[in-house]
């Protein structure tokens, strides 16, 4: 067990009132860290430090120099890749293989946005009056970045990268389940040479620290990833100071399988589209919509592939699915499994705690596959955020798309068909922000990521993310 401190103004500090909380690993239920429990006073301290940094050398620094510092930051992350991976794996039970991949992505995201620092520019505009009209892309100032517990360090990079590349200073607030890698990232930023106050990391309860960031008049923008209900509350709170808000929220993504698809490829790859990270993924394709003529075949193939997924100790490189983030989360998912059975869905496999006695002390649950799910069931309508998937048959292309779009969410989804005209028609008709054809790949650093409807506002990743962290200024020069 290690005691951690917050990173504010280039210093490692305790909470203003000295309060702490414990971080518990879900594999064994043991405490792995003690972390400061921040207050409104700590939010004020962080905002002041970030504003001082913004008013200082950071804003006056050439974009190319800022890019070089971010490249150095990426290299420091690479130098500590295994340390960060082990820390990420322990704090949330993520399989070590997945944690290593995600930490490598952190470095790649920082490298991408290091290269973007010199690519942010305005345009000239021909206007009706005699003169020169042009636009400038300028940093907002101090931004608040609130990240979730399911992909803690990777989500932090998704926000820190474009925020710093655009010239802002930032306050990063990790989830209370998973603060350890964010705190370490703040320390590594200082090691890389980022000026004091450019990246601050504060920890504590969401209703105190998160709400404090959203309400603070010294913060010009909030970027949040998490559940939709919390996103709604952040919007309400941020309205008091009319600050910019971007949200990446929940999902209930469809996996549409037409009869002419490569069913073997679908079945062998798609369990990971819903059970990766133990189903704790807003992109999880938790609704499988299958053309009726191949329905039974797809259920059989998918269930067999699910049963082959290795559930186990996160420290084992062979493990594909670890525990849920907490025992509370497991209890919530077990309630959903019971609800599915009570409402008449057929549990084909999983949905129970593993029989392996070595996993008895952890928050484990075997991946569950339901057949004969109907659109009105809770497991079909609500985001479960656990290892549960349900199958719904359809008869026509139009019915498949109607079922897919019958959700308040619209984040991700996949379409499986060898008929590219049909696949592209479906992709255009699907009301989701990120769609894959004949695969389940949602995320690419170079491409925008985000959702429709209650899945959020704005886009992350790609060059599009930079727009979330800038103000657009128009300048007109009269030359008459």
N, C-alpha and C positions, 0 to 999 in steps of 0.2 A: 504494500500500500504506500502511495506517494502523496505528499501534500503539494498542491499546485497553487499558483498565484495568477492573478489577472495581469494583463499587459496594458498599461495606461501611460501614455506619454513617454514611452521608451523605458519604463521601469516595471519591475515585477512587484505587484502590490496585493495586499489583502483587501477584503471588503472594508468599507468605511467603518462599519460597526463590528467587524471581526467575526461575523457569522459565517458558517460553512455548511456544506451538505456532502453526502457520500455518493459515490458512483459505484454501482453494483454490477458485476459482470453476470450475464444471464446464463452462462454455461454452468457455473457452480453456485451462484447466489452469494459470492463473496465480494467484499469491498475492495476495489482496486484503486481508488483515489478519493482524496478529500479536497473539495474545491470551494473557493469563496462564493458566498451567496450575496450577490450585489444588491444595492439599494438605489433609490433615486439619487442619492449623493454620489454614488459611483457613476451613474449615467452623466451627471453634471460634470464630474471630473473628466470623463472620457470625451465628452463634447468639447470641453475647454481645450484639452490637449490636441484634439483633432483640428480644431479651429486655429490654434496657434501654429500647427504644422502647415495647414493650408495657407495661412498668411505669411509663412516663412519661405524657406528655400524650395519647397516642393512645387509651388505654383510658378516660381521663377525659373525652374529647371527646364532645360531644353528637352523636348519630347524624346529625342534620341538618347539622352542621358537617363531619363526615366525608364526607357526601354532596356538599357543596359543593366540598371539596378534590378529590374524584374527578371531578366535573364539570370542574374546572379542568384536571385531568390529561388528560381527554378532549380538551379544547380545545387543549392544548399538542401532543397527538398530531396533531390536525387541522392545526395550524400547521406541522408538520414532515412532513406526509403524503407529499410527493414524495421528500424525503430518505430516509425510512424505506422507501418502495417501491423506490427504486433500490438501496438496501442489501440489501433482502430478495431482490430479483431477482438481484443479482450473487452473493450468497453460496451460493445453492442452484440457480441456473439457472431460477428460476421466471419465466414470461412476465410482462412488466411490467404487462400488463393485469390479470392475476390478482393480482399483488402489490399493485397500487393498490386493488383491491376488498377484499383482506384487511386492509390497513392501515385502510381506512375502517371495516371491521367492528370493529377494535380500539377505535376511538373510540366506536362504537355500543354495544359491550359494556360499556365503562366507564360510559357514560351510563345504560345500563339498571340497572347495579348501584349507581350513585350514587343512583338513585331508590329502590332497594330497601333502603337503609340504615335508613330509618324504617318499613319494613314487616315487620321481623323481630320477632316477638312470641310470647308463650306463650299459655296458655289457663287458664281456671278449670274445675275438675273437681268435680262433686258426688260426695262420698264418703260412706261409711256412718256415720262418726263426726261428731259436731257440731264443725264448724270450717270453715275456708276452705283449700282446696287449689288451688294454682296452679303453673304451670310457667314457667320462664325459659329463653330461648335466649341462651346466652353464648358468647363467642369461645373457641376452644381455647387460643390463645396464639401460639406461634411455629409456623409451618407451612412445610414444604418443598415446592416446586413444581418438578417435573422435566418438561421439555417436549421434544418430538421435533424432528427436522430437516425434516419435510415441510411443516408449516405453522407455522414458528417463532414469529412474533410474534402470530399469531392465537391459537394454543394458549396462549401466555403470558397473553393477556388473558382467556381463558376461565377461567384459574385465579386470576390476580391480582384480577380484578374481584370475584368472590364472597368471596375470602379477606379482602380489605380491607373490603368492605362489611359483613362479619360482625364486624369489629373486631379481626381478627388482624394480626400482623406477618408478613412473608413473606421467604423466601429462594428466589430463582428460579435454577434451574440449567438453562441451555440445552444442547442437544446440541452436540458438538464440531464437527460439520459447519456449524453455523448459529448461532454465538453473537453475531453482530454487532448484530442488531436488538434482542436482549434487553438487551445492555449499554447500547445507546442508550436503550432504554425506561427503564432504571434512572436514567440521567442526566436524562431528561425528567421523571421523577417528582419529582426534587429541584427542577428548574426550576419545576414546578407548585406547589411549596410543601409537599409531603408531608414530615413530620418525618423527620429523619435516623434511619435504621435501620428504618423502616416497610417499605421495599422494598429488599432487598439482592440483588445479582446476582453470582453466582460461577461461574467457568468452570473446566473441566478434565475429565479422563477420568472416565467413568461409574463404573468400578470403584473410583475413589478418592473423587471428590466426591459422586457420586450415592449410592454405598454409604455414604459417611460421613454424609450427611443421613439416610438410612434407619435407620442404627444409632444416631444421636445421641440421648442421653437428654433433651436440651433441646428437642427438636422433638416436638410433640404430634400431628402428622398429616403424612402424605406423600400428595401427589397426583401421579400419574404417568401420562403418555401415551407409549406406545411399543409395542415388540413384546412378545408374550406371554411369551417366555422371560425377558426382563428383568423383567417384572412379577412373575413367579413368584419370582425372586431377591429382589426388593424386599420381597415379602410375608415371605419367610423371614428376611430381615435385620431387618425392622421388628418381627418377633415378639419379638425380644430385649427390647424396651422396651414391648411391647403398645401401640404407637401406632396411631392410626386410619390406614387406608389406603384410598384410592380409586384405581381403575385404569381407564383407557380403552385397550384393547389391540387385538389384531389382528382381522381380518375376512376373510371369503371370501363376500361377499354375492351373493345370487342376483338375477337380473332375470328374472321369470317372465312369459312372453308367451303369452297365450291366443289362440286363432284368431280370436276376435271383437274383438281389440284394434285400435286405430288403428295399423296397422303402419308407416305413413309417419311418424307422429309419433314412434313408438318409435325407428325407425331413424335419424331425423335428430337426435334429442336424446341418445340413449343412448351414443354414442361418448364423450361428455364425462363420462358417469357412471363410466367406467373409465379413460380416457386423460387426464383432467384431472390436472395436476401430474405428468404423465408416468407415471400409474398409481400414484404413491407416495401412496396414500390408503387408510386403513383401511376407508373406506366403499365403495371401488371395487367396482362390480358386475361381478366378474370371471367369474361363471358365468351364462351366458344359457341359460335353460331355455325351450324353444320347443315349443308343441303341434305334433305331427308333421305335421299337414295343411298348415301354413304354414312348415314348417322351411326348405325350400329358398328360399322367397321372402324370409324374414327374413334368412338368411345373405347372400343377394345384396344386399339393401338395406343391411344393416349394413356389409358389406365396402365397398360403394361410398361410404357416408358416412365410413367410416374413412379411405379413400384421399384424401378431400377435406380432412381435417384438416391444418392448416398446421403443419409442424414447422420450427422455425427459431431464429434468434437471439432470446434472451429480451428484448433491448432493443427489438425491433421490435413496435410495438403490434398488428400483425396476427398475430403468432405465437400459436398456440393450445397447442402442446406444445413445451417446451424440452428440455434434456438431462436425463438422470438426475443424481442428486446427486453422483455420483463415478464414476470409471472402474471402481472395485471393484464398485459396484452394477450397472453395465452388464454386467460379466463374469458376475455372478450371474444376471442376467435372461437373458443369452444361453445360459447352461447350462439354464435352464428351457425355453427355446425348443427347444434340441436334445433335451431329455428328452421334450417333447411329440411331436416328430417320431419319435423312436426308439420311443415307446410306441404309435404308430399313429394319432395325431391328424393331421388334414389341415391344413397351414398355408395358409390362403386368401390372406392378404396380410400384408406387414410382417415383423417379426422380424429385420430386417437393418439394418446401419448405413446412413445416408442417402448417396446418391450425390453430393449437393451438396458440392463441394470446400470451400466456406466453412464447413462444419460438421465438417470432418475432424479438427480439433483438440479437439473437445468430446466429452462422454460421451453421444452421441446414439444412439437406437435407434428405428426406425420402429415405430409401433403394430402389434401382431400380433393377428390373428384366427385362431383354430383352429376347425375344424368336426370333427364326429365325435369329440368328447371324451367319455370315459367316466368314471364316478364314481371308478374306482380309480386313475386316472392322477395323477401328482404335480401336474401343472398344474391338476387339478381339486380336489385335497385341500389343497394347501399355499398359504399366502399368498405370492404372488410379489412384490408391492410394486413392480410395474413395468408397462409398457404391454402387457399380455397378457390376452386374453379367450378363453374357450372356449365352444362351443355344444353343448348336450345336448338331444336331442328327448325329448318325453314324450307319452303317449297319453291320460292321464286327469288330472283335478284332483288326485286322491289321489296319483298317482305324482309329479306336479310338487311337491307339498308334501313328500312323503317324500324326494325328491332334494334339495330346498332345505334341509331340516332335517338332512340327513346330513352334518353338519360340526361340528367342535368349537367353531366360532365362531358368533356370533349377534348381529352388530352392526347391519347395515342390510339393505336390500333393496327391490325394487320389484315391483309387480304391475300388469300391463297387461290390462285387460278393459273392455268396455262394459257388461258385466253386473255391476251394483253388488252384488247379492246374492253372486255368486261372488267378487268382489273382496274383500268384507268377510269372507266365510267364510275366504278364504285369508289375509287379514291377521291374523285371530284365530288361525289355526293355525300361522302362521309364527313360529318361535322366535327372533325378533330384536327388538332394542330400538327400532329406528327404521325405520319402513316407509312407503313412498310408493306412492300409487295413481295410475297414469297419468302419472307424472312421476318424476324421480330426485332430488327435493329432500330431503336428509337433515337439514339444519341450519337451525334457526330460533333466534335468540337468546332468544326468549321461551318456548321449549319445551324439555323435558328431552331430553338426548342421552346415550346409553350403550347397553351391550349385555348380552346373555344369555351364559351359559356361559363359555367362555374369552375372550370379548371384553371382560370387565371386571367391575368392581364399582362401583356408584354411578352417579349421573347428573350431567352437567355442563349448564350453561346453564339458563335458566328460573329460577323461584324455588326449584325443587327443589335446585339446586346449593348454595344457602346452607346447607342442612342438613348438607352434608359438612364444613362449616367451623365448626360450632357444637357445644357440649355442651348437653344438655337437663337442666335441674335442676328437681326437684320440691320444692315448699315446702308444708308443712302447718302451719296455725295453729290451735291448739286454742282454741275459744271457749266450752267448757263451763263 
